[in-house]
Amino acid sequence: MGSSGERGGKRHWSFAAGLAARGLVAGCFAAGSAALLLSGRPALALIAGGVAITALFALVRAARQAERTMRELADQLAIAIDDRPSALPSAFADLDAAIVRAVDAMRQREARHRTQAHSDDALLDTVPAALFLTDAAGGLLRTNRAARALAPAAPARFADHPAFVAADAATLLAGPPEAGRLLRLTDGRSAHASVGLFDIADGSRRRLIAVQTVAEQLGAVETDAWHRLSRVLAHEMMNSLSPVISLAESLAALDPAAAPDRGEAAAAAATIARRAQHLMGFVERYRQCLAIPQPRPEPVDLATFGADMVALARGFDPRAALQIDAAAPDAVVAIDRELVEQALLNLLKNAVEAAADRPQPVVTFGWDIAGDMLCFTVEDNGPGLPPDAEDIFLPFYTTKADGGGIGLTIARQIAISHGGALTAEPLPAGTKLLMQLRM
């Protein structure tokens, strides 16, 4: 520490000594010139004055050169040029060496920053999602390789990007942060987009938009969903059409002239009518699944809402013990009360029926708020989930003899319409349904 201070002091003294020496020489010769002139020796006075002027010019020149070098160094620091400033005279060797060290250190920092920037760019380019960084006005500041691959030339503004439908681009730019939304690109591909916001050191806001094409993954999911739905539809329709076909064939085989056959014909016709009515009811339930209206949020007091839900659920089975477990009992939230009530009644009815065979059926209804999500839970002590738990959300899937199989399907669609989700989790003894709604 001490040696560093001594070296710093020596550099400062050498620079000061150079300037002082020139000033002292100029001053001494100027004084000598005046003394010689007063003593009547003008020739010597002229020589001494010339030396003083020469020393003074040398002092000014050295000071101006030092000033120019420092100005060049400042300019170099400002615009990050690569050339070293002009060398100082040998009398300022220590100052010149310090400037050289400063420039070398700056170059090393610049090299490290470039290396880090290249590493960051390489890392971002390995991300399969297309990343767009925008300023508060929607101007594109940075993109990665996947983003650049979406269009031959990126525009200055994200709203003008040719890969996105104008309405989707406007929503991604103006909307709040969100975990994800599905959209369709202008080339027809499906994509999943998410938005994040953050502030940088100068206080300005940045928006990071990530877009991942999901055509292949979405196609596989859709195919699987259609296969499972088709299996349920085929099972339901075969259950209705098989006896209808069998009875119709029996009617065709009856002898129209035989009186006893009229009773059999009437019974067969009644069965056909009953099964046809069942099939009509099935089609009506399918129509209900497709007719979920858009939610209209309004302020709802959760304490009152929860008490009303439990009071309604007690009507399903007086034997079931209905309990409330509320982590946010007094909150007021904005939801479509009518739709959410319909969804939760389906969940509570399903839970009560699942626990009906237990000696002491218990259903627990609760709610909590996590960030911008309102979470409702319905737990029962019934037999638990089937092996393929996701099947319970399929339209018309039911394990009950008289079940319609659309309650959980409608509840999930209502949750999705609120920007949320409905999931099922197994419990050590029973099932837990979690419905999340974005507030």
LUMZA-11165 format. One record per residue (C-alpha): z negated, y, x negated; chain. Coordinates in steps of 0.1 Angstrom, whole numbers. Layout:
BEGIN
<rec Z="Z" Y="Y" X="X" cadena="A"/>
...
This chain:
BEGIN
<rec Z="0" Y="0" X="0" cadena="A"/>
<rec Z="-10" Y="24" X="-28" cadena="A"/>
<rec Z="22" Y="16" X="-49" cadena="A"/>
<rec Z="43" Y="24" X="-19" cadena="A"/>
<rec Z="26" Y="58" X="-15" cadena="A"/>
<rec Z="31" Y="65" X="-51" cadena="A"/>
<rec Z="68" Y="57" X="-49" cadena="A"/>
<rec Z="71" Y="79" X="-19" cadena="A"/>
<rec Z="52" Y="107" X="-37" cadena="A"/>
<rec Z="75" Y="104" X="-68" cadena="A"/>
<rec Z="106" Y="106" X="-46" cadena="A"/>
<rec Z="93" Y="137" X="-29" cadena="A"/>
<rec Z="83" Y="153" X="-63" cadena="A"/>
<rec Z="117" Y="146" X="-79" cadena="A"/>
<rec Z="136" Y="163" X="-50" cadena="A"/>
<rec Z="112" Y="192" X="-50" cadena="A"/>
<rec Z="113" Y="195" X="-88" cadena="A"/>
<rec Z="151" Y="197" X="-88" cadena="A"/>
<rec Z="151" Y="226" X="-63" cadena="A"/>
<rec Z="121" Y="243" X="-81" cadena="A"/>
<rec Z="138" Y="240" X="-115" cadena="A"/>
<rec Z="169" Y="257" X="-103" cadena="A"/>
<rec Z="149" Y="284" X="-86" cadena="A"/>
<rec Z="128" Y="290" X="-116" cadena="A"/>
<rec Z="158" Y="292" X="-139" cadena="A"/>
<rec Z="175" Y="317" X="-116" cadena="A"/>
<rec Z="143" Y="338" X="-113" cadena="A"/>
<rec Z="135" Y="338" X="-150" cadena="A"/>
<rec Z="170" Y="349" X="-160" cadena="A"/>
<rec Z="171" Y="375" X="-132" cadena="A"/>
<rec Z="137" Y="390" X="-145" cadena="A"/>
<rec Z="150" Y="388" X="-181" cadena="A"/>
<rec Z="182" Y="406" X="-172" cadena="A"/>
<rec Z="162" Y="434" X="-156" cadena="A"/>
<rec Z="139" Y="437" X="-186" cadena="A"/>
<rec Z="168" Y="438" X="-210" cadena="A"/>
<rec Z="185" Y="464" X="-190" cadena="A"/>
<rec Z="154" Y="486" X="-190" cadena="A"/>
<rec Z="150" Y="482" X="-227" cadena="A"/>
<rec Z="185" Y="495" X="-234" cadena="A"/>
<rec Z="203" Y="463" X="-242" cadena="A"/>
<rec Z="229" Y="461" X="-214" cadena="A"/>
<rec Z="250" Y="434" X="-231" cadena="A"/>
<rec Z="221" Y="409" X="-232" cadena="A"/>
<rec Z="211" Y="420" X="-197" cadena="A"/>
<rec Z="246" Y="412" X="-184" cadena="A"/>
<rec Z="245" Y="377" X="-201" cadena="A"/>
<rec Z="210" Y="370" X="-186" cadena="A"/>
<rec Z="222" Y="382" X="-152" cadena="A"/>
<rec Z="252" Y="359" X="-153" cadena="A"/>
<rec Z="231" Y="329" X="-162" cadena="A"/>
<rec Z="207" Y="339" X="-133" cadena="A"/>
<rec Z="236" Y="341" X="-108" cadena="A"/>
<rec Z="250" Y="308" X="-121" cadena="A"/>
<rec Z="216" Y="291" X="-116" cadena="A"/>
<rec Z="213" Y="307" X="-81" cadena="A"/>
<rec Z="248" Y="293" X="-72" cadena="A"/>
<rec Z="237" Y="259" X="-85" cadena="A"/>
<rec Z="206" Y="261" X="-63" cadena="A"/>
<rec Z="226" Y="270" X="-32" cadena="A"/>
<rec Z="252" Y="244" X="-39" cadena="A"/>
<rec Z="226" Y="217" X="-43" cadena="A"/>
<rec Z="208" Y="228" X="-11" cadena="A"/>
<rec Z="241" Y="229" X="8" cadena="A"/>
<rec Z="251" Y="194" X="-5" cadena="A"/>
<rec Z="217" Y="180" X="5" cadena="A"/>
<rec Z="221" Y="196" X="39" cadena="A"/>
<rec Z="257" Y="182" X="43" cadena="A"/>
<rec Z="245" Y="147" X="33" cadena="A"/>
<rec Z="216" Y="148" X="58" cadena="A"/>
<rec Z="240" Y="160" X="85" cadena="A"/>
<rec Z="264" Y="131" X="77" cadena="A"/>
<rec Z="235" Y="107" X="79" cadena="A"/>
<rec Z="224" Y="121" X="112" cadena="A"/>
<rec Z="259" Y="119" X="125" cadena="A"/>
<rec Z="261" Y="83" X="112" cadena="A"/>
<rec Z="230" Y="74" X="131" cadena="A"/>
<rec Z="243" Y="90" X="162" cadena="A"/>
<rec Z="277" Y="74" X="163" cadena="A"/>
<rec Z="270" Y="43" X="142" cadena="A"/>
<rec Z="298" Y="48" X="117" cadena="A"/>
<rec Z="300" Y="25" X="87" cadena="A"/>
<rec Z="307" Y="48" X="58" cadena="A"/>
<rec Z="279" Y="60" X="35" cadena="A"/>
<rec Z="272" Y="98" X="33" cadena="A"/>
<rec Z="284" Y="117" X="3" cadena="A"/>
<rec Z="264" Y="110" X="-29" cadena="A"/>
<rec Z="240" Y="138" X="-40" cadena="A"/>
<rec Z="239" Y="151" X="-76" cadena="A"/>
<rec Z="219" Y="131" X="-101" cadena="A"/>
<rec Z="190" Y="155" X="-98" cadena="A"/>
<rec Z="185" Y="142" X="-63" cadena="A"/>
<rec Z="189" Y="105" X="-72" cadena="A"/>
<rec Z="157" Y="95" X="-54" cadena="A"/>
<rec Z="167" Y="112" X="-22" cadena="A"/>
<rec Z="202" Y="96" X="-25" cadena="A"/>
<rec Z="187" Y="62" X="-30" cadena="A"/>
<rec Z="165" Y="67" X="1" cadena="A"/>
<rec Z="195" Y="76" X="21" cadena="A"/>
<rec Z="214" Y="45" X="9" cadena="A"/>
<rec Z="184" Y="23" X="19" cadena="A"/>
<rec Z="183" Y="39" X="53" cadena="A"/>
<rec Z="220" Y="33" X="59" cadena="A"/>
<rec Z="217" Y="-3" X="47" cadena="A"/>
<rec Z="188" Y="-9" X="70" cadena="A"/>
<rec Z="208" Y="6" X="99" cadena="A"/>
<rec Z="237" Y="-16" X="91" cadena="A"/>
<rec Z="214" Y="-47" X="91" cadena="A"/>
<rec Z="200" Y="-37" X="125" cadena="A"/>
<rec Z="235" Y="-31" X="139" cadena="A"/>
<rec Z="245" Y="-65" X="126" cadena="A"/>
<rec Z="215" Y="-82" X="142" cadena="A"/>
<rec Z="222" Y="-64" X="175" cadena="A"/>
<rec Z="259" Y="-75" X="174" cadena="A"/>
<rec Z="248" Y="-111" X="167" cadena="A"/>
<rec Z="223" Y="-110" X="196" cadena="A"/>
<rec Z="249" Y="-94" X="219" cadena="A"/>
<rec Z="275" Y="-121" X="210" cadena="A"/>
<rec Z="248" Y="-148" X="216" cadena="A"/>
<rec Z="240" Y="-133" X="250" cadena="A"/>
<rec Z="277" Y="-131" X="259" cadena="A"/>
<rec Z="282" Y="-167" X="248" cadena="A"/>
<rec Z="251" Y="-178" X="268" cadena="A"/>
<rec Z="263" Y="-160" X="299" cadena="A"/>
<rec Z="298" Y="-175" X="295" cadena="A"/>
<rec Z="283" Y="-210" X="297" cadena="A"/>
<rec Z="268" Y="-203" X="331" cadena="A"/>
<rec Z="291" Y="-219" X="358" cadena="A"/>
<rec Z="282" Y="-192" X="383" cadena="A"/>
<rec Z="302" Y="-160" X="383" cadena="A"/>
<rec Z="278" Y="-132" X="373" cadena="A"/>
<rec Z="284" Y="-95" X="382" cadena="A"/>
<rec Z="261" Y="-67" X="370" cadena="A"/>
<rec Z="266" Y="-35" X="390" cadena="A"/>
<rec Z="249" Y="0" X="389" cadena="A"/>
<rec Z="234" Y="16" X="419" cadena="A"/>
<rec Z="268" Y="29" X="431" cadena="A"/>
<rec Z="284" Y="-5" X="429" cadena="A"/>
<rec Z="303" Y="1" X="397" cadena="A"/>
<rec Z="309" Y="-31" X="376" cadena="A"/>
<rec Z="290" Y="-29" X="343" cadena="A"/>
<rec Z="293" Y="-65" X="330" cadena="A"/>
<rec Z="307" Y="-99" X="340" cadena="A"/>
<rec Z="308" Y="-133" X="325" cadena="A"/>
<rec Z="337" Y="-157" X="319" cadena="A"/>
<rec Z="333" Y="-174" X="353" cadena="A"/>
<rec Z="335" Y="-140" X="370" cadena="A"/>
<rec Z="365" Y="-130" X="350" cadena="A"/>
<rec Z="382" Y="-162" X="360" cadena="A"/>
<rec Z="381" Y="-152" X="397" cadena="A"/>
<rec Z="407" Y="-125" X="392" cadena="A"/>
<rec Z="433" Y="-116" X="366" cadena="A"/>
<rec Z="419" Y="-81" X="363" cadena="A"/>
<rec Z="385" Y="-69" X="372" cadena="A"/>
<rec Z="383" Y="-36" X="391" cadena="A"/>
<rec Z="359" Y="-8" X="382" cadena="A"/>
<rec Z="340" Y="-13" X="415" cadena="A"/>
<rec Z="327" Y="-46" X="429" cadena="A"/>
<rec Z="337" Y="-36" X="464" cadena="A"/>
<rec Z="374" Y="-36" X="452" cadena="A"/>
<rec Z="372" Y="-71" X="437" cadena="A"/>
<rec Z="402" Y="-91" X="450" cadena="A"/>
<rec Z="383" Y="-124" X="451" cadena="A"/>
<rec Z="360" Y="-113" X="479" cadena="A"/>
<rec Z="365" Y="-103" X="515" cadena="A"/>
<rec Z="357" Y="-66" X="519" cadena="A"/>
<rec Z="329" Y="-73" X="544" cadena="A"/>
<rec Z="312" Y="-99" X="521" cadena="A"/>
<rec Z="315" Y="-76" X="491" cadena="A"/>
<rec Z="299" Y="-47" X="511" cadena="A"/>
<rec Z="271" Y="-70" X="523" cadena="A"/>
<rec Z="263" Y="-82" X="487" cadena="A"/>
<rec Z="263" Y="-46" X="475" cadena="A"/>
<rec Z="242" Y="-31" X="503" cadena="A"/>
<rec Z="219" Y="-59" X="513" cadena="A"/>
<rec Z="184" Y="-67" X="500" cadena="A"/>
<rec Z="177" Y="-93" X="474" cadena="A"/>
<rec Z="183" Y="-128" X="488" cadena="A"/>
<rec Z="182" Y="-164" X="476" cadena="A"/>
<rec Z="216" Y="-172" X="489" cadena="A"/>
<rec Z="243" Y="-170" X="515" cadena="A"/>
<rec Z="275" Y="-189" X="521" cadena="A"/>
<rec Z="308" Y="-170" X="521" cadena="A"/>
<rec Z="345" Y="-177" X="518" cadena="A"/>
<rec Z="365" Y="-163" X="490" cadena="A"/>
<rec Z="400" Y="-148" X="496" cadena="A"/>
<rec Z="416" Y="-179" X="481" cadena="A"/>
<rec Z="399" Y="-200" X="509" cadena="A"/>
<rec Z="372" Y="-216" X="487" cadena="A"/>
<rec Z="336" Y="-217" X="499" cadena="A"/>
<rec Z="310" Y="-201" X="477" cadena="A"/>
<rec Z="272" Y="-196" X="475" cadena="A"/>
<rec Z="261" Y="-161" X="466" cadena="A"/>
<rec Z="227" Y="-147" X="456" cadena="A"/>
<rec Z="215" Y="-111" X="448" cadena="A"/>
<rec Z="188" Y="-98" X="425" cadena="A"/>
<rec Z="176" Y="-62" X="418" cadena="A"/>
<rec Z="159" Y="-49" X="388" cadena="A"/>
<rec Z="152" Y="-15" X="371" cadena="A"/>
<rec Z="159" Y="-8" X="334" cadena="A"/>
<rec Z="140" Y="15" X="310" cadena="A"/>
<rec Z="156" Y="48" X="321" cadena="A"/>
<rec Z="146" Y="41" X="358" cadena="A"/>
<rec Z="181" Y="33" X="371" cadena="A"/>
<rec Z="186" Y="3" X="394" cadena="A"/>
<rec Z="208" Y="-27" X="386" cadena="A"/>
<rec Z="221" Y="-54" X="409" cadena="A"/>
<rec Z="229" Y="-89" X="397" cadena="A"/>
<rec Z="253" Y="-108" X="420" cadena="A"/>
<rec Z="257" Y="-146" X="413" cadena="A"/>
<rec Z="285" Y="-165" X="430" cadena="A"/>
<rec Z="290" Y="-202" X="427" cadena="A"/>
<rec Z="320" Y="-220" X="442" cadena="A"/>
<rec Z="307" Y="-250" X="462" cadena="A"/>
<rec Z="339" Y="-264" X="476" cadena="A"/>
<rec Z="334" Y="-299" X="462" cadena="A"/>
<rec Z="296" Y="-301" X="468" cadena="A"/>
<rec Z="300" Y="-286" X="503" cadena="A"/>
<rec Z="328" Y="-310" X="511" cadena="A"/>
<rec Z="306" Y="-340" X="502" cadena="A"/>
<rec Z="277" Y="-327" X="522" cadena="A"/>
<rec Z="299" Y="-319" X="552" cadena="A"/>
<rec Z="315" Y="-354" X="550" cadena="A"/>
<rec Z="281" Y="-371" X="549" cadena="A"/>
<rec Z="269" Y="-350" X="578" cadena="A"/>
<rec Z="300" Y="-358" X="599" cadena="A"/>
<rec Z="296" Y="-395" X="591" cadena="A"/>
<rec Z="260" Y="-395" X="603" cadena="A"/>
<rec Z="268" Y="-375" X="634" cadena="A"/>
<rec Z="298" Y="-397" X="642" cadena="A"/>
<rec Z="276" Y="-428" X="639" cadena="A"/>
<rec Z="251" Y="-413" X="664" cadena="A"/>
<rec Z="279" Y="-401" X="688" cadena="A"/>
<rec Z="296" Y="-435" X="687" cadena="A"/>
<rec Z="263" Y="-453" X="694" cadena="A"/>
<rec Z="256" Y="-431" X="724" cadena="A"/>
<rec Z="290" Y="-432" X="739" cadena="A"/>
<rec Z="293" Y="-470" X="734" cadena="A"/>
<rec Z="260" Y="-475" X="752" cadena="A"/>
<rec Z="274" Y="-457" X="782" cadena="A"/>
<rec Z="310" Y="-469" X="781" cadena="A"/>
<rec Z="304" Y="-506" X="774" cadena="A"/>
<rec Z="287" Y="-514" X="808" cadena="A"/>
<rec Z="312" Y="-491" X="826" cadena="A"/>
<rec Z="341" Y="-511" X="812" cadena="A"/>
<rec Z="324" Y="-544" X="819" cadena="A"/>
<rec Z="316" Y="-534" X="855" cadena="A"/>
<rec Z="351" Y="-520" X="860" cadena="A"/>
<rec Z="366" Y="-554" X="849" cadena="A"/>
<rec Z="342" Y="-572" X="873" cadena="A"/>
<rec Z="354" Y="-549" X="902" cadena="A"/>
<rec Z="390" Y="-556" X="894" cadena="A"/>
<rec Z="382" Y="-594" X="895" cadena="A"/>
<rec Z="366" Y="-592" X="930" cadena="A"/>
<rec Z="385" Y="-606" X="960" cadena="A"/>
<rec Z="391" Y="-576" X="984" cadena="A"/>
<rec Z="391" Y="-600" X="1014" cadena="A"/>
<rec Z="357" Y="-616" X="1006" cadena="A"/>
<rec Z="329" Y="-598" X="1025" cadena="A"/>
<rec Z="300" Y="-608" X="1002" cadena="A"/>
<rec Z="318" Y="-591" X="973" cadena="A"/>
<rec Z="313" Y="-557" X="990" cadena="A"/>
<rec Z="277" Y="-556" X="981" cadena="A"/>
<rec Z="284" Y="-564" X="945" cadena="A"/>
<rec Z="311" Y="-538" X="945" cadena="A"/>
<rec Z="287" Y="-512" X="958" cadena="A"/>
<rec Z="261" Y="-521" X="931" cadena="A"/>
<rec Z="287" Y="-520" X="904" cadena="A"/>
<rec Z="300" Y="-486" X="916" cadena="A"/>
<rec Z="264" Y="-472" X="916" cadena="A"/>
<rec Z="258" Y="-484" X="880" cadena="A"/>
<rec Z="291" Y="-469" X="869" cadena="A"/>
<rec Z="281" Y="-436" X="885" cadena="A"/>
<rec Z="247" Y="-437" X="868" cadena="A"/>
<rec Z="262" Y="-444" X="834" cadena="A"/>
<rec Z="288" Y="-417" X="839" cadena="A"/>
<rec Z="261" Y="-392" X="849" cadena="A"/>
<rec Z="242" Y="-402" X="817" cadena="A"/>
<rec Z="274" Y="-395" X="797" cadena="A"/>
<rec Z="278" Y="-361" X="814" cadena="A"/>
<rec Z="242" Y="-353" X="805" cadena="A"/>
<rec Z="249" Y="-363" X="769" cadena="A"/>
<rec Z="278" Y="-339" X="768" cadena="A"/>
<rec Z="257" Y="-312" X="783" cadena="A"/>
<rec Z="230" Y="-317" X="756" cadena="A"/>
<rec Z="258" Y="-315" X="730" cadena="A"/>
<rec Z="269" Y="-281" X="745" cadena="A"/>
<rec Z="233" Y="-268" X="743" cadena="A"/>
<rec Z="233" Y="-276" X="705" cadena="A"/>
<rec Z="263" Y="-253" X="701" cadena="A"/>
<rec Z="250" Y="-224" X="722" cadena="A"/>
<rec Z="221" Y="-210" X="702" cadena="A"/>
<rec Z="222" Y="-171" X="707" cadena="A"/>
<rec Z="218" Y="-146" X="679" cadena="A"/>
<rec Z="181" Y="-137" X="675" cadena="A"/>
<rec Z="169" Y="-103" X="687" cadena="A"/>
<rec Z="137" Y="-96" X="667" cadena="A"/>
<rec Z="108" Y="-77" X="682" cadena="A"/>
<rec Z="72" Y="-71" X="671" cadena="A"/>
<rec Z="50" Y="-101" X="679" cadena="A"/>
<rec Z="12" Y="-104" X="674" cadena="A"/>
<rec Z="7" Y="-138" X="658" cadena="A"/>
<rec Z="-28" Y="-144" X="671" cadena="A"/>
<rec Z="-17" Y="-140" X="707" cadena="A"/>
<rec Z="15" Y="-159" X="701" cadena="A"/>
<rec Z="-3" Y="-188" X="685" cadena="A"/>
<rec Z="-29" Y="-191" X="713" cadena="A"/>
<rec Z="-1" Y="-191" X="739" cadena="A"/>
<rec Z="18" Y="-218" X="720" cadena="A"/>
<rec Z="-13" Y="-241" X="718" cadena="A"/>
<rec Z="-20" Y="-235" X="755" cadena="A"/>
<rec Z="15" Y="-246" X="764" cadena="A"/>
<rec Z="14" Y="-276" X="741" cadena="A"/>
<rec Z="-18" Y="-289" X="757" cadena="A"/>
<rec Z="2" Y="-295" X="788" cadena="A"/>
<rec Z="22" Y="-322" X="770" cadena="A"/>
<rec Z="-7" Y="-347" X="767" cadena="A"/>
<rec Z="-43" Y="-338" X="777" cadena="A"/>
<rec Z="-56" Y="-365" X="754" cadena="A"/>
<rec Z="-42" Y="-348" X="722" cadena="A"/>
<rec Z="-65" Y="-325" X="703" cadena="A"/>
<rec Z="-47" Y="-293" X="695" cadena="A"/>
<rec Z="-60" Y="-274" X="665" cadena="A"/>
<rec Z="-51" Y="-240" X="650" cadena="A"/>
<rec Z="-50" Y="-234" X="612" cadena="A"/>
<rec Z="-39" Y="-198" X="606" cadena="A"/>
<rec Z="-39" Y="-182" X="572" cadena="A"/>
<rec Z="-26" Y="-149" X="586" cadena="A"/>
<rec Z="-43" Y="-147" X="620" cadena="A"/>
<rec Z="-39" Y="-110" X="628" cadena="A"/>
<rec Z="-4" Y="-102" X="615" cadena="A"/>
<rec Z="23" Y="-86" X="635" cadena="A"/>
<rec Z="59" Y="-98" X="627" cadena="A"/>
<rec Z="94" Y="-92" X="639" cadena="A"/>
<rec Z="109" Y="-123" X="654" cadena="A"/>
<rec Z="129" Y="-133" X="685" cadena="A"/>
<rec Z="98" Y="-146" X="705" cadena="A"/>
<rec Z="119" Y="-164" X="731" cadena="A"/>
<rec Z="139" Y="-184" X="705" cadena="A"/>
<rec Z="110" Y="-191" X="682" cadena="A"/>
<rec Z="88" Y="-202" X="711" cadena="A"/>
<rec Z="115" Y="-226" X="722" cadena="A"/>
<rec Z="118" Y="-241" X="687" cadena="A"/>
<rec Z="80" Y="-244" X="683" cadena="A"/>
<rec Z="76" Y="-260" X="717" cadena="A"/>
<rec Z="101" Y="-286" X="706" cadena="A"/>
<rec Z="82" Y="-292" X="674" cadena="A"/>
<rec Z="48" Y="-294" X="692" cadena="A"/>
<rec Z="62" Y="-317" X="719" cadena="A"/>
<rec Z="76" Y="-340" X="692" cadena="A"/>
<rec Z="43" Y="-340" X="673" cadena="A"/>
<rec Z="22" Y="-348" X="705" cadena="A"/>
<rec Z="45" Y="-376" X="714" cadena="A"/>
<rec Z="45" Y="-390" X="678" cadena="A"/>
<rec Z="7" Y="-391" X="679" cadena="A"/>
<rec Z="4" Y="-404" X="715" cadena="A"/>
<rec Z="-2" Y="-441" X="704" cadena="A"/>
<rec Z="-32" Y="-431" X="682" cadena="A"/>
<rec Z="-67" Y="-437" X="696" cadena="A"/>
<rec Z="-74" Y="-400" X="688" cadena="A"/>
<rec Z="-41" Y="-380" X="687" cadena="A"/>
<rec Z="-45" Y="-348" X="667" cadena="A"/>
<rec Z="-19" Y="-320" X="663" cadena="A"/>
<rec Z="-25" Y="-290" X="640" cadena="A"/>
<rec Z="-5" Y="-258" X="645" cadena="A"/>
<rec Z="-7" Y="-231" X="618" cadena="A"/>
<rec Z="11" Y="-201" X="603" cadena="A"/>
<rec Z="11" Y="-181" X="571" cadena="A"/>
<rec Z="31" Y="-154" X="554" cadena="A"/>
<rec Z="46" Y="-160" X="520" cadena="A"/>
<rec Z="66" Y="-129" X="507" cadena="A"/>
<rec Z="92" Y="-121" X="533" cadena="A"/>
<rec Z="89" Y="-155" X="550" cadena="A"/>
<rec Z="69" Y="-164" X="580" cadena="A"/>
<rec Z="59" Y="-201" X="578" cadena="A"/>
<rec Z="49" Y="-222" X="609" cadena="A"/>
<rec Z="35" Y="-257" X="603" cadena="A"/>
<rec Z="30" Y="-285" X="629" cadena="A"/>
<rec Z="11" Y="-316" X="617" cadena="A"/>
<rec Z="4" Y="-348" X="635" cadena="A"/>
<rec Z="-14" Y="-381" X="628" cadena="A"/>
<rec Z="14" Y="-402" X="641" cadena="A"/>
<rec Z="33" Y="-431" X="624" cadena="A"/>
<rec Z="52" Y="-408" X="600" cadena="A"/>
<rec Z="88" Y="-403" X="592" cadena="A"/>
<rec Z="116" Y="-429" X="594" cadena="A"/>
<rec Z="131" Y="-442" X="561" cadena="A"/>
<rec Z="159" Y="-416" X="562" cadena="A"/>
<rec Z="139" Y="-385" X="571" cadena="A"/>
<rec Z="169" Y="-362" X="574" cadena="A"/>
<rec Z="182" Y="-383" X="604" cadena="A"/>
<rec Z="156" Y="-368" X="627" cadena="A"/>
<rec Z="175" Y="-334" X="626" cadena="A"/>
<rec Z="208" Y="-350" X="637" cadena="A"/>
<rec Z="219" Y="-342" X="672" cadena="A"/>
<rec Z="210" Y="-371" X="697" cadena="A"/>
<rec Z="190" Y="-390" X="670" cadena="A"/>
<rec Z="158" Y="-403" X="686" cadena="A"/>
<rec Z="134" Y="-431" X="682" cadena="A"/>
<rec Z="120" Y="-427" X="718" cadena="A"/>
<rec Z="135" Y="-447" X="747" cadena="A"/>
<rec Z="138" Y="-416" X="769" cadena="A"/>
<rec Z="144" Y="-390" X="742" cadena="A"/>
<rec Z="173" Y="-366" X="742" cadena="A"/>
<rec Z="175" Y="-362" X="704" cadena="A"/>
<rec Z="183" Y="-325" X="704" cadena="A"/>
<rec Z="148" Y="-309" X="702" cadena="A"/>
<rec Z="146" Y="-309" X="664" cadena="A"/>
<rec Z="183" Y="-300" X="660" cadena="A"/>
<rec Z="179" Y="-269" X="682" cadena="A"/>
<rec Z="147" Y="-260" X="663" cadena="A"/>
<rec Z="164" Y="-262" X="630" cadena="A"/>
<rec Z="194" Y="-241" X="642" cadena="A"/>
<rec Z="169" Y="-214" X="655" cadena="A"/>
<rec Z="152" Y="-214" X="621" cadena="A"/>
<rec Z="186" Y="-210" X="603" cadena="A"/>
<rec Z="196" Y="-182" X="626" cadena="A"/>
<rec Z="164" Y="-164" X="614" cadena="A"/>
<rec Z="175" Y="-168" X="578" cadena="A"/>
<rec Z="150" Y="-197" X="573" cadena="A"/>
<rec Z="149" Y="-235" X="574" cadena="A"/>
<rec Z="132" Y="-264" X="590" cadena="A"/>
<rec Z="120" Y="-293" X="569" cadena="A"/>
<rec Z="99" Y="-325" X="573" cadena="A"/>
<rec Z="73" Y="-338" X="549" cadena="A"/>
<rec Z="54" Y="-370" X="550" cadena="A"/>
<rec Z="16" Y="-369" X="551" cadena="A"/>
<rec Z="-8" Y="-397" X="541" cadena="A"/>
<rec Z="-12" Y="-403" X="579" cadena="A"/>
<rec Z="14" Y="-385" X="599" cadena="A"/>
<rec Z="41" Y="-359" X="595" cadena="A"/>
<rec Z="43" Y="-322" X="587" cadena="A"/>
<rec Z="71" Y="-300" X="600" cadena="A"/>
<rec Z="75" Y="-267" X="582" cadena="A"/>
<rec Z="96" Y="-239" X="599" cadena="A"/>
<rec Z="103" Y="-208" X="578" cadena="A"/>
<rec Z="117" Y="-176" X="592" cadena="A"/>
<rec Z="128" Y="-145" X="573" cadena="A"/>
<rec Z="110" Y="-114" X="586" cadena="A"/>
